[in-house]
Amino acid sequence: MLLVRMNFLQLLCRKPERLEMVFQLRHCKKQFPYMCLATSACLYSKKKKVNGYEQVDQEKYKSLVFSVTSYKASAQTPETILEEDGLLYGQPLKHAPPDEAETKTPKNWIPLINPNKRTPLLDSDSNLPMKIALQKTKIPSVTRILQQTMPPQQAFYLERWKQKMIQELGKDGFAEYTKNLFLQGELFHAALESMFLPEESATKEQGEDAAISGYLSSVQHVLKDISEVRVLESAVQHETLQYLGLVDCVAKYRGQLCVIDWKTSEKLKPSLKNTFDNPLQVAAYVGAINHDANYDFQVSCGLIVVAYKNGCPAHPHFMGPDLCSQYWNKWLLRLEEYMDRN
């Protein structure tokens, strides 16, 4: 029966004039139009609906789709957010908005160089650098002021780094890690002090020296340019602005008297901006020395030396008088912010 029906349909398709005769009604003048039954051609002639996703560059977003679909829970972190933004919107422009600190003017502006200080014509005959102990007092330190007025973006990166390290090392491991960093910094400064004071024999054990051997190797090429050391690990206080700090070193670097700040790092910091608030710290120390009666000289330059644990050559970042003046204005703004909060 099925075979008969199929043959019948094939016959109708071959001779369409018979299709009209079959459906003609004897008692009705009207006839079913031919086109009403020939619908197969119309159905298959319609355009296929276009899928918009097929036009997307799937290779470009492959890693993004994989990162979203490969986690049951949200794995969003600042790094992945920045990476996804880069894929979606492209890399950010090199152009950056002007720094607000550069446009603001301190309310209580004090010059970096003290116009009232009289420096002796002849240098002191003493070969020993000055070293004044830091006294406990209620006057805020430079470090505390900078920590409590840290910009939000800088605080975000610092906290992100901290959480990343805690995730890798655990809370106890991170505490031990920071403790070792602090200890290595102390040993590094003590070793440098021994170099600048050859008459004092080193008292550190060989095992402790091994922990900082990379840092010492890192700064050897910088030490060749340092001479006439005047200050080592000495307290300074700005008598007008009422803040204090502990200066690592004051000496001549390539013939210019500088406040020198020794820094240790496990990552390269080839430019001054990589040192975050260190330039403000140096500028604060320069101003403090110039307004501290304990020091009979003035300084207008700074030097930040970043030493590396792996022995890679240290990066010396020199700050001339103009650059020190710029960071001095930024420091005054941070100091005002701290005073307003407290």
N, C-alpha and C positions, 0 to 999 in steps of 0.2 A: 504493500500500500504506500509506504513511504517513497519507494522507488518511482511509483506512478506519479506522485505529487511533484517530485523533483523534475521528472521529465516534462510534466505539464508546465512548470515554471520556466524551464529552459526554452520551451516552445514559445511561450509568451514573449520572452525576452528577444528571441530571434525575429518574431513577426509582431511588432507592436500594433499593427492595424487590427489584429484579432483581439487585442486587449480591450479595445473600445467596444467591440461587438459583444463581448462576454458580459460587460456591465451595462449594456444598453437595456433600458426598461421599455417593455412593450407599451404600457399605458401611460408613459410619461414622456413629454416632449423633451424635457431636459435630460442631459446625459452627464454622467460623472466625467469631469475633465480628465484628460489623459495624464496631465502633470501631477495630479493629486496622488497617483500611485507610484509614479517614478521619483521617489524621494531618496533613493540610495545615493544617487549622484550628488544631491544637495548636501546630505549629511557629511559626506567625506570631503566635500570641497571647502568646508569652513576652515579658516585659518587657525592654526594651533595657538593657544594662549601663550604669550611670552612670559617666561619666569625671570623676574628682575634680578634674582640672585645669580643667574648664570652669567650676567655681565660684570660681576664683581671680580676684581683681581684676587682670586682665592689663594694664590701662592703668597701674596703680600700679608694676608691675615691668617695664614696657616698656624703660626706659633701662637697667635692670640686666641684662636678658637681652641687649640689644644690645651692652653693654660686654663681656659674656662671650663672645658668639658672633662678634664682629667682629675678634678678635685670634687669630692663630695661636699666638702665645706668650703667656705670662702677662704682663699689664700691671698687676699689683697694685702700688700705691703707697700710702703713708699716707693721701693724700687720697681715693683711690678706696675704700680700706677703710672710712674714716670715712663716706663717702657711702653705701656699701652697707649699713653698719650702721644708718644713719639710715633707709634704705628698709625694712629688715627689722624693726628693733626700735624705730623711732621715735627722736626726738631725746632726748639725755640730759637728766636732770633738772637743774634749776637748782641744786638743793641740792648742796653739796660737803662732803666730810668735813672735819673740823677739821684745821688745819695742825699737824703734829707739832711744828714749831718753836715754836708758841705754847704748847704744853703742857709742853715741856721747860724745865729751868732750867739755866743754865750752871754748871758746877762751880766755876770760878774767876770769880765775879761781881765786876765792878768797876763802880762807878757812872759814869754818863755825865758828870755834873758833878763836878769835882774839889773835894772839900770842903776840901782843904789849900791851894788856890791863893788868893792874896790879890791882888785886882785893885785898881789905883790908883783913887783917888777922881776924879781928873781925867784926861781923855783926853790922849794925847800931842799935842804941838803940831805934830808933823811932818805935812805934807799928803801925803807920799809913802806909798803903801801898802807894807807889808812884802813882801819878795820874797827868800826864802832858796832857794839853789840845792840841788837834790837830789843828794846824794852817793852814789857807788857803795858799797854795803855788802852784807853777807850777810843783813841783816834783810829778811824778806819784805815785799813791797808789798801793799797792799790789792787791787790788780788781780790779782796772782798768786794770792792766797788765794782770791778769789772764783772764779777760773777753775778751780782745782784741786778745788774743793768744789761745783761746779755740780750741782744736782739732776739726776737722770737724765732726767726729762721735758723740762727746759729744754735739756739737752744734745742730746736727740733732735731737738727743733725747730730748734736751731741747725745741727745736722748736716744735717737735711733741707733747710733753706734753702741751705746751702752746696752740696750735691749738685745742687739744682735750678739754682743759678746756674752751676755748672760745666757742666751739661748744655746750658745756653743759650749761655754765653760761651766754653766750653772752659777748660782749666786756665790757660793763659797769659792769656786774657781776664779770668778771675776774679782772677788775681793783679794785673793792671793795675787792675781795678775797685777792689779793696781798697786798693791803693796810692793811688789818687786820692781815695778816701774819707778816708784817713788824712791826706793832704796838705791837703784841704779843711778838715778839723778843725783842723789846725795854723794855717792861714791865718785861720780864723774866730776862734780864740782870740787870735791876734796882733792882729787888727783890733779886738776888744773891749778888749784891753789898751791899745791906742792911744787909744780913746775915753775910757777912765778915766784916762789920763795925757795930757792935752792938750798939755803942754809938750814931749812927745816927738813929733816929726814922723814920719809914716808913711814907711817905706822900701820898701814893697811896690810892685811895678809895677802899672799899670792892668789888664793882662791877668789878673794873679792876683786882683785885686779883683773882676773880673767873675765869676770862678768862685764867689765866695761872696756875691755881691750879694743873692741870694735869701735866704740865711740872715740877713744883716744887716737886710734889710727885715722879716723875720719877727719879730725881737725888739724892734723899735722901741717898741712899746707897753709892753713889760716894762721897758725901760731907763728909762722915765719914772718908775717906782716905785722905782728903786734910787738910794741915796745913801750918803754916808760910807763909801766903799770903804776897807777896812783891809788887805786881803791880796790879792795878785795872783800867780797861778802860783808858789806858795810850798810848800816841803817841810814836812811835819809828821811827828812821830814820837811814838808813845805810849810813854812811858818805862817804864811798868810792863808792858804787854802785848807790847812789842817788835815793833811793825809800823810801817810808814811809808807815806806817800803824797804826792801832789802835788795841792794844793787849787787849784781854778780861781780862786775869788774868795770873799772874806768881806766882806759889806756889809749895809746895812740895806735890807730890802725891806718897803715900806709901814710903816716905823718899827720893824721888828724885825730884830735882828742875825741873819744867816743865813750858813751855808756854802752857796755857790751853785755848782752844777755845770751847765755848759753842754753840751748834747747836740745833735747834728745827726741828722736823720732824713729819709728820703724818704717814709716812711709816717706817717700821723697816729697820735699816741699821746695820746689825750684824757684817759686816766685814769692814775693812779699805777701800777696793776698792769701797764700796758703797758710800763713801763720796766724790768721784770725785776729785776735786782740793783742797779740804781742807788740805790734808797733805802738799801740796806745800805751801799753805798759812802759815801754822804753821812753816814750815822750814824757810820761808822768815822772819817771825817774830823773830825766834831764832837767825838767822844771823844778823838781824837789832839790836837787843838788845846787842849782843856781840860786835858790831861795833858802838854803840851809847855811847858817853861820858857821857850822863846823867845817865847811869846805871853803878854802880861800881861792878857789878857781871856778870858772864857769865852763859849761859844755854846750855845744850847739849841734852835735851829731850823735847818731846812734848806730849800733851794729847788732843784728840778730844772727847768731851762728847756729844752724841746725845740724847737729851731728847724728850720724846713723849707726845703728847697732851692728849692721853687717860690714862696717868699715868703708862704705862708699864715701867718696869725698864730700865733705860737708858743704852746705850752701851758705855763704856769708851774704846777708842782705844789708847793704849799707844804706843808711838814712842820712842824707845831707841836711843842711840847715833849713831849706825850704820844705822838704818832706817832713822833717820833725815839727815844723811850725803847723803844717796841715793836721798832723795827728795830735798835736797839742790842743788845737781847737776842738777836735772830736773828743779828746779826753775831758776837756772842761765841760762839754755838754753831758757826758756820762756822769761826771762828778755832780753836776747840778741835779740831774735826774735822781741820783742816789740821795742827795741831801733833801730833795722834795719828798721822797718816800719815807725818809726817816726823821 
